[in-house]
């Protein structure tokens, strides 16, 4: 998959069925995605801050926490992260609950590869990944992998409709980042608050 940000889109995939987890992981990797496969919601919650996915795809019914509980925890920490729910037992009440809880999409297993890719593509557009070019960060030059991760986080935050506040010490690039984010931001913009 050709990407505008110079990296492949990242997906966290969560399913407690090891065979299905392996199968979907292989399919997504063959399409050019970076995939972190997690066997349960707890593992996903520790993987997300390290992997910084652009989309999360999770099974609805799992042993430790179900997909709705995972979705709600992620919304508090990563409100701009689109979550796609998969289930083998798709019912109308489940779909309504998922939608009301803020799921990006609700798909029934066995999910067709094209249908899953279509929803992931749509989720990438919503997260800002698919439509943003490197132009948004013009003037911010780094080779530091930690800084690249921070820029990825900033891009994900800019894709949400939440107001953003950029803070930091002097001479750390705070002002450049505050100026860059509106180019990647949803309506609402970014404010810079200087620290004394």
N, C-alpha and C positions, 0 to 999 in steps of 0.2 A: 504494500500500500504506500503510495507516494504521499508524503505529508508536508505541510507548509512550514513546520517548525523544526525541520532537520532531525526529527526523531520519529520513531513509530508510535502510534497511539497505544496507550497502556490500558489493559483491562484486568481487573481482578475478577476471577471466576470462582464462585462458591457453590459447592454441591457435596453432600455427604455420600453420594454414590460414586465410588472410586472409578468404576468403568466409564460412566458418563462424564465425569470430570476430565478424565484422560482423553476421551473422544472429542469433546468440545474444545479442549485446550489445543489438541493437534489441529483441528479444523481452523481455529482462530489464528494460530501461529502460521499455518499455511497461507493465510490471507494477509500476512504481514504485520500482525499485531504482536506486541509484547504482552505476555499473559503470565500473571501470578495465580497459580491454582491453589485454592484453599479448601480443606475438607470440612470446615465448619465456620460458623459466624465469629467465634472467638479468634480463630486464626486470621480471619479476614480483618478484624478490628486492629490486630497488630501489624498486618501487612500494609494496609492503606497508608498510614503515615510514612512508611519507608518507601513504598513503591509509587505513591502519588498517581493513582490511575486517573484516566480521563472518563472511564465508564466502569461501573460495577454491575456484574450479572450474577444473580443469586437464585438458588432454589428457594421456593416458598416454604416447604415443609422440611425441616431438619431437626435433628435430635436436641442439640444444645439450645439454640435460639432459632426461631423461624425467620423467614425473610423479612417479614413486616417489622419484627423487633430490631433486626439488623438495619433496615432502612431508617427507622426512627432514630437509632443511635447515630448513624452516619449523618442524618440531616442536621443534628445539633452541632456536629464537628465540621462537616464539609457540605454546607447547604447547596453548593453549586455542582456537586457530583451526581450525575444522572444514574439512577438505579433501575435495572431491568429485572423483573421477577419472572422466573420460570416455574411451572408446576405440572405435575403429571395428573393432578386432580383438579383441573380448572372448573370452578363453578362460578356462577354469576355473583353470589355474595363475596367470594374471594376476589374477583376482579374489581368489584365496587370498593372493598376494603383497601385493596392495593392502590387504586386510583385516589381515593380519599386520603390515603397516607402519603401520597406524593410520589408514587412510583412513576418512572418515565414510561414504562411499557409493561404489559402483562402477557406473557406468551405461554401456550400450552405445549407440554412435551408429548410426543417427540417433536421438538422444534425443527422446522425446516431451516437448512443452512441459509438460504437466501432471505428468509424472513428475519432470522436473527441478525444477519449482516445489515439488512435494511434498517432495523431498529437501532443497531449500534451506530450506523452512519448518521441517523437522525439525532441520536444522543450526542455524538461528537459535535454536530453543528450547534446544538443547544449549549454544550459546555464551552463553546468558543474555539475548540481545537481545530475543527475542519475549515473554518473561515478566516482565521487570523494568519497573517504572514509575519515574517521576521521584522517587518517595518515597524511594528508596534514598539519594539525595543531598540530602535535606532539610537545610537549614542551610548548604549550600555554594552561594553565589550568585556568579556571575561572568558577565561579558560578554566576557572575554578568549578569543579563539579558541584560543590555545595551551593555556590551562587546560581548555577544553572537550575538546581532543584528549587531554590527560592524564587527564581523567575517563573518556573513552571507553576508554583503555588500562586504567585501573583496573577498569572494569566488565568488560572482556574477561578480565582476570586473575582477577577475583573469580568468574567463571563456571567456572574450571578447578577441579580437585580438589587442586591443589598448594597447600601452605601458603604464606601470603604474609607478608612482612615489610615494613612501611611505615616508611621512614626519611626524614629531611630536617631542615633547619634549623628553629630555633624561629620561631614566628609565620608559618609558610608554609602552615598548614592541614593539617599532617601528622596531628594528633590528630583533627580533624574527619573526615578521610578514613578513618582507621583505625576510627573509630566507625561510619562510613557503610557501609563495604564488607561487613560481615557481613549487611546487609540484602539485598545483591545476590549474596552468596557461596554457593558450594556448601559442604556440610559441611566443617568444618576450621577455619573462622574466620580471623581476622586478629590478629596481635600487633603492638603498638606498642613500638618500642625508642627511648627518648629518647637524644638525643646531648647530651653535655655541652659 
